Amino acid sequence: MRFCLALLLLVFGLVPARGDVVDTAFNRAIAQLEDALPQLPAELFEVDIAAYRGAITFRKFASRYWGGTVSLQVVEASGKEASCNRFAAFVRLPPEAGSVSLVLCPQFMTEGADALRTLTILHEMVHVVAGPNECRAMAFAARVEYAATGSFTDVARYWNANSCEGSGFSLP
């Protein structure tokens, strides 16, 4: 009995709490943005960098796109979210009552996907600040990742699936 209890404590003690996974993803995304800031203009792909920084760091920002002050609510999805069948995360748009929701799906929590979680946060936060354009969000996230690290995640499949080639946005 003691062995089973010790084993359970060991196993559950080694598995990070879901909140830790989310906090780590946000902290990594914030760190990449901070590292990239010296190389970014005040506005990139029609994304106001100051508003983006406010949203990702403080979860509240002044929005030219949505008008007024908007706060971010992070929600872990239940099994009932149909969009979670296709996405690791998504943003419910437009904002309601001055708040926009970033929904994190179960696959967002996949073990060993730290870099993808960081890219997902960078990408989804573009939707939070500047609206639903998928090509803008991916181009912006890749540009931040590249400015911070010198490389960016291969997103060619995503880029092609969303017909971004003729969108006016570009990858680094």
C-alpha positions in Angstrom: 0.0 0.0 0.0 2.8 2.4 0.9 4.6 1.6 -2.3 1.5 2.3 -4.4 1.0 5.6 -2.6 4.6 6.6 -3.1 4.4 5.6 -6.8 1.3 7.7 -7.3 2.9 10.7 -5.6 6.0 10.3 -7.7 4.1 10.0 -10.9 1.7 12.9 -10.2 4.6 15.0 -8.8 6.5 14.7 -12.1 3.5 15.6 -14.3 3.3 19.3 -14.7 -0.1 20.9 -13.7 -2.1 22.1 -16.7 -1.8 25.7 -15.4 2.0 25.3 -15.4 1.9 24.3 -19.1 -0.1 27.3 -20.0 2.0 29.7 -17.9 5.2 28.2 -19.4 3.8 28.7 -22.9 2.9 32.3 -22.2 6.2 33.0 -20.5 8.1 31.5 -23.5 6.1 33.5 -25.9 6.6 36.7 -23.9 10.4 36.0 -23.8 10.5 35.5 -27.6 8.6 38.8 -28.1 10.9 40.7 -25.7 13.9 39.3 -27.5 12.4 40.2 -30.9 11.3 43.8 -30.0 14.5 45.6 -30.9 14.1 44.2 -34.4 10.4 45.0 -34.8 8.8 48.2 -36.1 6.0 49.8 -34.1 3.5 48.0 -36.4 4.1 44.8 -38.3 1.5 43.3 -40.7 -1.0 45.8 -39.4 -0.5 44.5 -35.8 0.1 47.2 -33.3 3.2 45.9 -31.4 2.4 47.9 -28.2 -1.2 46.5 -28.1 0.2 43.0 -28.9 2.7 43.3 -26.1 0.0 44.5 -23.7 -2.3 41.6 -24.6 0.4 38.8 -24.3 2.0 40.3 -21.2 -0.9 41.8 -19.2 -3.9 40.2 -21.0 -5.3 43.7 -21.5 -4.7 46.2 -24.2 -6.0 49.3 -26.0 -7.3 48.2 -29.4 -7.5 50.3 -32.5 -8.9 47.2 -34.3 -11.7 46.4 -31.9 -12.0 49.9 -30.4 -11.6 50.5 -26.7 -9.9 48.5 -24.1 -10.0 44.7 -24.4 -9.1 42.0 -21.9 -8.0 38.5 -22.6 -9.6 35.5 -21.0 -7.8 32.1 -21.3 -10.1 29.2 -21.2 -9.3 25.5 -21.1 -11.7 23.7 -23.4 -14.0 21.0 -22.4 -14.6 18.0 -24.6 -17.6 19.7 -26.0 -15.7 22.2 -28.1 -16.1 21.1 -31.8 -13.2 23.4 -32.9 -10.9 21.4 -30.7 -11.2 18.5 -33.2 -9.2 20.7 -35.6 -7.1 23.1 -33.5 -4.8 23.1 -30.5 -6.2 26.6 -29.7 -8.5 29.2 -31.1 -9.9 32.6 -30.4 -13.6 33.4 -30.1 -14.2 36.5 -32.1 -15.4 39.2 -32.0 -14.8 40.2 -28.4 -17.9 40.3 -26.2 -18.4 42.9 -23.5 -14.8 44.0 -23.9 -13.3 40.6 -23.5 -11.9 38.1 -26.0 -11.5 34.4 -25.2 -8.4 32.3 -26.1 -9.5 28.7 -25.9 -6.9 26.1 -25.3 -7.8 22.6 -26.5 -6.6 19.3 -25.1 -4.0 18.9 -27.8 -2.4 22.1 -26.6 -1.3 20.2 -23.5 0.5 17.5 -25.5 3.7 16.5 -23.7 6.9 17.6 -25.5 5.3 20.3 -27.6 6.8 23.3 -25.9 8.0 25.0 -29.1 4.6 24.5 -30.8 2.8 25.8 -27.7 4.9 29.0 -27.9 4.3 29.4 -31.6 0.6 28.8 -31.0 0.4 31.5 -28.3 2.3 34.0 -30.6 -0.1 33.1 -33.5 -3.4 33.2 -31.5 -2.5 36.5 -29.8 -2.4 38.1 -33.3 -6.1 37.2 -33.6 -6.8 38.6 -30.2 -5.3 42.0 -31.2 -5.8 42.2 -35.0 -8.6 39.9 -36.0 -9.2 36.6 -37.8 -6.7 36.7 -40.7 -4.8 33.4 -40.5 -2.0 34.4 -42.9 -1.3 37.6 -40.9 -1.2 35.6 -37.7 1.2 33.0 -39.0 3.4 35.5 -40.8 3.6 37.7 -37.6 4.3 34.7 -35.3 7.0 33.4 -37.6 8.6 36.8 -37.8 8.7 37.1 -34.0 10.1 33.6 -33.7 12.8 34.4 -36.4 13.8 37.8 -34.8 14.1 36.1 -31.4 15.9 32.9 -32.4 17.3 33.3 -35.8 15.0 30.5 -37.2 11.3 29.8 -37.4 9.1 26.7 -37.4 8.4 25.2 -40.8 4.8 26.1 -41.3 4.6 25.4 -45.1 1.7 23.0 -44.8 -0.3 25.5 -42.8 0.7 28.3 -45.1 -0.4 26.4 -48.2 -3.6 25.1 -46.6 -4.7 28.6 -45.9 -3.7 29.9 -49.4 -1.3 32.4 -47.9 0.9 32.6 -50.9 -1.1 35.5 -52.5 -2.2 37.1 -49.2 0.3 39.9 -49.2 1.9 38.5 -46.0 5.2 36.7 -46.0 7.3 34.4 -43.9 10.8 35.4 -42.9 
